[in-house]
Amino acid sequence: MPVDTVPAAGTSLYAGATARAPKQVMDGEMFMSLLVTQLRNQDPSSPMDTNGMIQQTAQLASMEQLTSLTSMTKDGYALQQRIAAASILGREVSYLDADGASLTGVASSVSFAAGSPTVRVGTADVPLAALTVIGFAGTARTD
């Protein structure tokens, strides 16, 4: 009877198998997986009561709603930033440069390419949050 050889050290019987990366986010899928595992491995002589199941299901629904609310809040904040940046066009603005000096100029364009809007003042692209004064042409002060 032939005997199969043992693979050399450092090789795997499952050469094509890759290790699954652990999930880093608690989401509905992970919650349901934990709940099913809990139900599958529970003690048959004292199964989970209905109230416990309802509580866990309610927690799942609550978590999903909070996740949705967080996403909507982020989207709303991004939209508010865009509206604020667009309303600055043609207005005189002041900002501090890298040396801390206050510079003033007219906002000529807005870019939404980065994570937060940047305003073009002269030849400089200034983050919206870095603007210190926004006024009408000829009224911006340099404090």
MIRO-779985 format. One record per residue: x, y, z of N, C-alpha, C in turn; residue in one letter. Coordinates in steps of 0.2 Angstrom, whole numbers, plus 5000, padded with zeros to 4 digits. Atoms other than C-alpha are relative to their C-alpha. Layout:
N
XYZXYZXYZa ...
***
This chain:
143
500449945000500050005000500450065000m 499649945000500850174995499850055005p 500049954994501150305008500150074996v 499949935003500950495003500550035004d 499449964997502450605006499750065004t 500249954995502350735020500350074996v 499749945003502650915013500650035004p 499449984997504250995017499850065005a 500149954996504351125031499950074996a 500149945003503751295026499550004994g 500550005005502551235013499349985003t 500750014998500651215015499649954996s 500450055004499451085011499550044996l 500549965003498251225006500450064997y 499649955003499351324994499650064998a 500449945002497951424987499650035005g 500449974995497051465003500450065003a 499749944997497351635010499650015007t 500349984993497051695028499550054999a 500549955000495451795031500250055004r 499949944996495751965037499550015005a 500549984995494852005053499650064999p 500449945001493452125052500150055006k 499849954995493852285061499450055001q 500649964999492052365061499449965002v 500650034998490552315071499450034996m 500549985005489152315058499449955001d 500650055000487452225056500249934999g 499850075002488252075048500449975005e 499650034995489452045062499549995006m 500550014994488052065075499649944999f 500450065002486951945066500449935000m 499550054999488451825065500149985007s 499950014993488751835083499349975003l 500750024997486851815087499949924998l 500150075002486751655076500549955003v 499550044996488351585084499849995007t 500250014993487651615101499449955000q 500550055001486051525096500249934999l 499850075002486951385088500349965006r 499650034994488051355104499750015007n 500349994994486751385117499949935004q 500250074996486351255131499349984998d 500750025002484851155125499650005006p 500450014994484251135143499750075002s 500249934998484151325145500150054994s 499949955005483951415129499850075001p 500149934999483951605127499250015000m 500749985000482251675132499950054995d 500249965005481251775120500250075001t 499849934999481551935129500750024998n 499349995002483451915127500150014993g 500050005008483151885108499850074998m 500349945002482052035107500550065001i 499549954998483352145116500650004995q 499450005004484752095105499850024993q 500249985007483752115089499950085000t 500149935000483252295095500750035001a 499449975000485052335099500350004993q 499850015007485452275081499750064996l 500349955003484152395074500250075002a 499749944997484752535085500750024997s 499349995003486552515079499950024993m 500049985007486052515061499750074999e 500349935001484952675063500650055002q 499549964998486452755072500550014995l 499550005006487652705058499750054994t 500349965006486352785045500050075002s 500149934997486152945056500750034999l 499349975000488052965057500250014993t 499849995007488252945038499650064997s 500449945002486853075035500350065003m 499749944997487653195047500650024997t 499349985004489353185038499850034993k 500249985007488453205021499850085001d 500249944999487553355028500550065002g 499449964998489153435036500450024993y 499649995006490053415019499650054995a 500449965004488553495010500050075003l 500049934997488553645022500750034999q 499349975002490453665019500050034993q 500049985008490153675000499650064999r 500449945001488753795002500450065003i 499749954997489753905014500650034995a 499549995004491253895002499850044994a 500249975006490253944987499750075001a 500349934999489454094995500650055001s 499449964999491254164998500250034993i 499749985006491554184979499950084999l 500149935002491854364974500150055007g 500049964993492054424993500750005002r 499449994997493554495001500149965006e 499950044994494354375013500750015003v 499349994997495854375025500249935003s 499850064997496854225031500750015002y 499350004997498554185040500449964995l 499650045004499954125029500449955005d 499650054996501253995035500450045005a 499649964996502254135043499650035005d 500449974995500754195053499850074998g 500249935003500554355042499350004997a 500749995003498854415038500050024993s 500149985007498454415020499350014998l 500749995002496954485011499950004992t 500150005007496254454994499349984998g 500750025002494654414984500049934998v 500150075002494054234983499749994993a 500150005007494054194965499749934998s 500250075001493654004965500049965006s 500050054994493253864976500149934997v 499950075002493853684974499849955005s 500250054996493053534981500449934999f 499650065001494353414976500349965006a 499750034994495153384993499449985005a 500550024995494253325008499550065002g 500449944998493653495013500150064995s 499949955005493453645002500650055001p 499549955000494853764997499850064996t 500249945003494653944992500650034996v 499549975004495754024978500050075002r 499949934998496354194985500750024996v 499449985004497554274972500349934997g 499750065003498754124968500049955006t 500050054995498554034985499349965001a 500650044998497353894989499949995007d 500049994993496753925006499449955003v 500550044998495753795016499450045003p 500649964997493953855021500150025007l 499949994993494353835039500550055002a 499449964998495953945038499850074999a 500249935001494954105033499850035007l 500149974994494954225047499550065000t 500549955001493854365040499750004993v 500350005006492554375026499650065000i 500449945001491854535020499950024993g 500149975007491254635005500650034997f 499449975003492554704993500250075003a 499849934997493554845002499850005007g 500249994993492854805019500449955005t 499750054996493854655025500650035005a 499549974996494954705040500549955002r 499450044998496654635045500250015007t 499949994993496654615064500749965001d 
***
